[in-house]
Amino acid sequence: MSKCSMCGNSFTEVKLSPVSARSESGKGFKAISYDCPHCETSLSVQIDPIAIKTDIVKGVTARILR
C-alpha cells in the first residue's frame, strides 16, 4: 500500500487533477497531477496521456482526409 509523504496516510487510489505544463520553449501541454486523496498534496505530474492520444488521432485523421 502507498503512503503519502506529506500527511502519512495510506491510500490505494489517487485523485487526478488537470493542470497545465509548459516547456522552456514556452509550448504548453495538458497535464495531470496525481494527488493524495486525503490532503491533496501533488504526488506526481505528467503530460496527460489521453490528451496526447487525442491530439495524435486528430492529426493523423486530418492528414488522411486531405
MOVENHU-V857576 format. One record per pair of residues at least 24 apart in sequence whose ideal C-beta (glycine too) atoms are under 10 Angstrom apart, sorted by the first residue. I is the first residue (numbers start at 0). GAP is how many residues later the second one is. Records with the same first field share a line. If there is no record, write none. Layout:
# MOVENHU-V857576
I: GAP ; GAP
This chain:
# MOVENHU-V857576
1: 34 ; 41
2: 33
3: 31 ; 32 ; 33 ; 34 ; 35 ; 36 ; 37 ; 39
4: 31 ; 36 ; 38
5: 30 ; 32 ; 33 ; 34 ; 35 ; 36 ; 37
6: 29 ; 31 ; 32 ; 33 ; 34
7: 28 ; 30 ; 31
8: 27 ; 28 ; 29 ; 30
9: 28
10: 25 ; 26 ; 27 ; 32
11: 25
12: 24
13: 28 ; 29 ; 30
14: 25 ; 27 ; 28
15: 32
16: 25 ; 28
17: 30 ; 33
18: 26 ; 27 ; 29
19: 28
20: 24 ; 25 ; 26 ; 27
28: 26
29: 24 ; 25
